[in-house]
Amino acid sequence: MENVLQHYGVLDTFKRIGTRLSGPCPIHGGSNPTQFRVDTEKNIWNCFSECKHGGNVLDFIAKKEDVSIHDAAIKACEWFNIPLEDVKTNGHSAPESEEHTSPTPAAKPKSAPAPKSEDNTPNPPLKFKLEKLDRAHPYFAERGISQETVIDFGLGYFTGDKGLMVGHVVIPIHNVKGEVVAYAGRWPGDPPEGTPKYKLPTGFRKGQELFNLDRAIKEPAGKPLVIVEGFFDCMMLHQHGWRKVIALMGSSLSPAQEGLIRKHTDSNSHVIVMLDEDEAGQAARDEIAGRLAKFCFVKIHLFEEPGTQPEHLSFEEVQDLIGGAP
C-alpha cells in the first residue's frame, strides 16, 4: 500500500504513526486528514468517509482506477515490474464483497499461499490445571479487571519457572461444555521487542472455540449476544453486567465458530457485532455480520472514536449501548 500511495504521489500527504498511515482519501478525493487509514504491516486500508470501503492493495487499485481485480493486478505488475508469469502461478482470492469481478481466472496477482482447509478436530480437554497463579498481580488493576472477575475467569500471573506460560498472565479457554481446552498467555504490559503479546499452545485450534460461550449460552434467550474480538473486551463487558458476550480471539470468524453461534441462536435471536474500531475490525465486521444475518438478526456497533475497543466502555455506556441492565 505504501508503494502504491507513492506511485499516486499522495504518500507525502499522509501522517505516519508506527505502522499506520492516515490522510485524505485518494479514491474520492477527500480533504479530511483522518478519513483514510492504512495498516502497512497488514497491508490493508479503509475509507471512513464517502467510500465506506476497505480491503487490500488490489482492492484499492481497483477502486481508484475503476477496474476489475484482474485489471488491477495487471496494472500493479506494470507499475512495479512484477513478471506476469510469476503472477499467473500464484493464487489470490478477491473479497466476496468486491464489485468488480473477472469473467476468467487467468492472470492472478502474487500473494500468500491459499489458506489450508480448516482442521475440524476438536480440542481435547486438558488433563492438567495450572497452579502457582498470582491473582493479585498489578496488571489486572492496570487493565481495570476486578478481583471478582479475576477469580470468575480463573485468571492469574503464572509464577512457576518452567513451561510455556512463564512470565505471562494466563487465561483459561473453555469449550462449549465448560471444559478447559487451553491456556492463553498474555505478557503483562508491553512485551520486549520480538515477543508477541499473546501465546497459545502448539496444536490448539483457536477457530474451534468461542471464548466464554459456555457461560453466554446460559443467559436468557431474549438478551442480545454480543460478539467482541479479545479476551479483555469480553471480560470487561461481563464485569459491567453484560454476561451474554463471547470473544472470537481475533477479528475473523471461522466456519466452526459460525457453526457454534448458529447452533445456539435462531431466527428470533439478536446478535451485536462489536469489533474494535481499527482497520482489522472495520474490515471484518461487515463480512461477519453478513454471514450471521442468514440465520439471526444482526446489528453492527460502530464506535465514534478511532481506536476504541469494547473494553474501554464504562458500565453506563455498556448498559446504554446493549439495552439496559440485565
C-alpha positions in Angstrom: 0.0 0.0 0.0 2.8 2.4 0.8 4.4 1.8 -2.6 1.0 2.3 -4.3 0.4 5.6 -2.5 3.9 6.7 -3.5 3.0 5.8 -7.1 0.0 8.0 -7.0 2.1 10.9 -5.5 0.0 11.2 -2.3 2.2 9.5 0.3 3.6 12.8 1.5 0.1 13.9 2.5 -0.2 11.1 5.0 0.7 11.2 8.6 2.6 8.1 10.0 2.2 6.7 13.5 4.1 3.4 13.8 2.8 1.0 11.1 -0.3 3.2 10.4 -0.8 5.9 7.9 -3.8 8.4 7.8 -4.7 11.1 5.4 -7.2 12.3 2.8 -8.9 9.6 0.7 -7.1 9.3 -2.7 -10.1 7.4 -4.1 -12.9 10.0 -3.8 -10.5 13.0 -3.4 -11.4 13.9 0.1 -9.7 16.5 2.3 -10.2 15.2 5.8 -6.7 14.2 7.1 -8.0 11.2 9.1 -10.7 9.7 6.8 -8.4 7.2 5.0 -6.2 4.8 7.0 -3.6 2.3 6.1 -2.0 -0.5 8.2 1.3 -1.0 6.4 2.0 -4.2 8.4 -1.2 -5.9 7.5 -1.3 -4.1 4.1 -5.0 -3.1 4.4 -6.8 0.2 4.1 -10.2 1.7 4.9 -12.0 4.9 3.9 -14.4 6.1 6.6 -16.0 8.9 4.6 -17.7 8.7 1.2 -16.2 5.4 0.0 -17.1 3.4 3.2 -14.9 0.7 1.8 -11.7 -1.1 2.6 -9.6 -4.0 1.6 -6.1 -5.0 0.3 -3.8 -3.4 -2.2 -5.6 -4.7 -5.3 -9.0 -3.6 -3.9 -7.5 -0.1 -3.6 -6.2 -0.1 -7.2 -9.5 -1.5 -8.5 -11.5 1.2 -6.7 -9.1 4.0 -7.6 -8.9 3.0 -11.3 -12.5 1.7 -11.5 -11.3 -1.6 -13.0 -11.7 -5.3 -12.1 -9.3 -7.0 -9.6 -7.8 -8.8 -12.6 -7.0 -5.5 -14.3 -5.8 -4.0 -11.1 -3.3 -6.9 -10.9 -2.1 -6.2 -14.4 -1.6 -2.5 -13.6 0.4 -3.4 -10.4 2.6 -5.7 -12.4 3.3 -2.9 -15.0 4.0 -0.2 -12.3 6.3 -2.3 -10.1 7.9 -4.5 -12.8 6.5 -7.8 -11.5 6.9 -10.5 -14.1 3.4 -11.5 -15.3 4.4 -15.2 -15.5 5.1 -15.1 -11.7 1.6 -13.7 -11.1 -0.1 -16.4 -13.1 1.3 -19.1 -10.9 0.2 -17.7 -7.5 -3.4 -17.7 -6.3 -5.3 -14.8 -4.9 -9.0 -14.7 -3.8 -10.8 -11.3 -4.1 -13.1 -10.4 -1.2 -16.7 -11.6 -1.6 -17.9 -8.1 -1.5 -15.8 -7.0 -4.4 -18.0 -5.4 -7.0 -15.6 -5.8 -9.9 -15.1 -9.4 -10.9 -13.2 -11.0 -13.7 -15.0 -13.4 -16.0 -12.0 -15.7 -16.2 -9.4 -16.8 -13.7 -6.5 -16.0 -16.0 -3.8 -13.7 -14.5 -3.8 -13.7 -10.7 -1.7 -11.4 -8.5 1.2 -12.7 -6.4 0.1 -13.2 -2.8 0.5 -15.6 0.1 -0.4 -19.3 -0.4 -4.1 -20.2 -0.2 -5.1 -21.0 3.4 -5.3 -24.6 4.3 -8.7 -26.2 4.9 -9.9 -25.9 8.5 -8.9 -28.6 10.9 -12.2 -29.6 12.5 -10.6 -32.0 15.0 -12.0 -31.0 18.5 -9.6 -29.6 21.0 -9.3 -32.2 23.7 -9.9 -31.2 27.4 -6.6 -30.6 29.3 -5.6 -33.3 31.7 -3.8 -30.8 34.0 -4.5 -27.5 35.8 -2.1 -24.7 36.1 -1.2 -23.9 39.6 1.1 -21.2 41.1 -1.1 -18.3 39.9 -0.8 -14.9 41.4 -4.3 -13.5 41.3 -3.3 -10.1 42.8 -0.8 -9.2 40.1 -0.9 -5.4 39.4 -1.5 -6.0 35.7 -5.2 -6.8 36.5 -5.7 -3.4 38.2 -4.0 -1.7 35.3 -6.5 -3.2 32.9 -9.4 -2.4 35.2 -10.1 -6.0 36.0 -11.6 -6.5 39.4 -10.6 -9.4 41.7 -14.1 -10.8 41.3 -13.6 -11.0 37.6 -10.1 -12.5 38.0 -11.5 -15.3 40.2 -14.6 -15.7 38.0 -12.5 -16.3 34.8 -9.7 -18.2 36.6 -7.0 -15.6 35.7 -3.6 -15.3 37.3 0.0 -14.5 36.7 2.0 -17.7 36.4 4.7 -17.7 39.0 6.3 -21.1 38.0 9.7 -21.3 36.5 9.0 -23.9 33.8 6.7 -24.1 30.8 5.2 -22.1 28.0 3.4 -19.6 30.3 6.4 -18.4 32.3 6.2 -14.7 32.8 2.7 -14.5 31.5 -0.8 -13.8 32.8 -2.8 -16.9 31.9 -6.4 -17.0 30.7 -8.2 -20.4 30.7 -10.2 -21.1 27.5 -13.2 -23.4 27.8 -15.1 -25.3 25.2 -18.9 -25.1 25.0 -19.2 -27.9 27.6 -17.2 -25.8 30.1 -14.0 -28.0 29.9 -10.7 -26.2 29.8 -9.0 -26.9 26.4 -6.1 -24.4 26.6 -4.5 -21.6 28.4 -3.7 -18.4 26.6 -0.8 -16.3 27.9 -0.7 -12.5 27.9 2.5 -10.7 28.5 1.7 -8.2 31.4 2.2 -4.9 29.6 4.1 -4.0 26.5 6.3 -7.1 25.6 10.0 -6.8 24.8 10.8 -6.3 21.1 10.3 -9.6 19.2 8.0 -11.0 21.9 4.3 -11.4 21.0 1.6 -10.1 23.4 -0.2 -13.4 23.4 0.9 -17.1 23.4 -1.3 -20.1 22.6 -0.1 -23.7 22.9 1.1 -25.5 19.8 -1.7 -27.6 18.3 -4.5 -25.6 19.9 -7.2 -24.9 17.2 -8.4 -21.4 18.1 -11.0 -21.4 15.4 -12.9 -24.3 17.1 -13.8 -22.3 20.2 -15.5 -19.1 21.2 -14.3 -17.6 24.5 -17.0 -17.5 27.2 -19.6 -19.3 25.0 -20.1 -22.0 27.8 -21.5 -19.3 30.1 -23.1 -17.0 27.5 -25.5 -19.7 26.3 -26.9 -19.9 29.9 -28.1 -16.4 29.7 -31.8 -15.6 28.8 -32.6 -16.3 25.1 -34.2 -12.8 24.7 -30.9 -10.9 25.5 -28.7 -9.9 22.6 -25.5 -12.0 22.2 -22.5 -9.6 21.9 -19.5 -10.6 19.8 -16.2 -9.0 20.5 -12.6 -9.7 19.5 -10.5 -10.1 22.6 -10.4 -11.7 26.0 -10.3 -8.4 27.9 -13.2 -7.0 25.8 -15.2 -10.0 26.8 -14.2 -9.9 30.5 -14.9 -6.1 30.8 -18.4 -6.4 29.3 -19.0 -9.3 31.6 -17.7 -7.3 34.6 -20.0 -4.4 33.6 -23.0 -6.7 33.9 -23.5 -7.9 30.3 -22.7 -11.6 30.6 -24.0 -12.8 27.2 -20.8 -12.0 25.4 -18.3 -14.1 23.5 -14.9 -13.4 22.0 -13.6 -14.5 18.7 -10.0 -14.3 20.0 -9.2 -12.3 16.9 -11.0 -10.3 14.2 -12.1 -13.3 12.0 -14.9 -15.7 12.3 -14.1 -19.3 11.4 -16.6 -21.7 9.9 -16.6 -23.7 13.1 -17.2 -20.6 15.2 -20.1 -19.6 12.9 -21.5 -23.1 13.4 -21.4 -22.7 17.2 -23.2 -19.4 17.0 -25.8 -20.9 14.6 -26.4 -23.9 17.0 -27.2 -21.6 19.9 -29.3 -19.0 18.1 -32.4 -18.9 15.9 -34.3 -16.5 13.7 -35.6 -14.6 16.8 -32.1 -14.2 18.3 -30.3 -10.8 18.3 -26.6 -10.6 17.8 -24.5 -7.4 18.2 -21.1 -7.4 16.3 -18.9 -5.1 18.4 -15.4 -5.3 17.0 -12.5 -2.9 17.6 -12.7 0.5 15.8 -9.4 -0.2 13.9 -8.5 -1.4 10.4 -8.9 -5.1 11.2 -12.2 -4.7 13.0 -13.6 -2.4 10.4 -12.6 -4.8 7.6 -14.1 -7.8 9.3 -17.4 -6.7 10.8 -19.4 -6.4 7.6 -18.3 -9.8 6.4 -19.1 -11.4 9.8 -22.5 -9.7 10.1 -23.4 -10.8 6.6 -22.7 -14.4 7.4 -24.6 -14.4 10.7 -27.6 -12.4 9.2 -28.6 -15.6 7.2 -29.9 -17.1 10.4 -30.5 -14.4 13.1 -31.0 -10.7 13.5 -27.6 -8.9 13.5 -26.6 -5.3 14.4 -23.2 -3.8 13.9 -22.0 -1.4 16.5 -19.8 1.4 15.3 -17.6 3.4 17.7 -17.4 7.1 17.1 -13.7 7.4 18.1 -11.0 5.6 16.1 -9.1 3.0 18.2 -12.0 2.4 20.6 -12.4 -1.1 21.9 -15.3 -2.6 23.9 -13.1 -2.9 27.0 -12.9 0.9 27.0 -16.6 1.3 27.7 -17.9 2.3 31.1 -20.7 0.5 33.0 -23.2 3.1 31.9 -22.1 3.0 28.3 -22.4 -0.8 28.2 -26.0 -0.6 29.6 -27.0 2.2 27.2 -25.5 0.5 24.1 -26.6 -3.0 24.6 -30.0 -2.5 26.0 -30.4 -1.7 29.7 -29.4 -3.5 32.9 -29.7 -7.3 32.8 
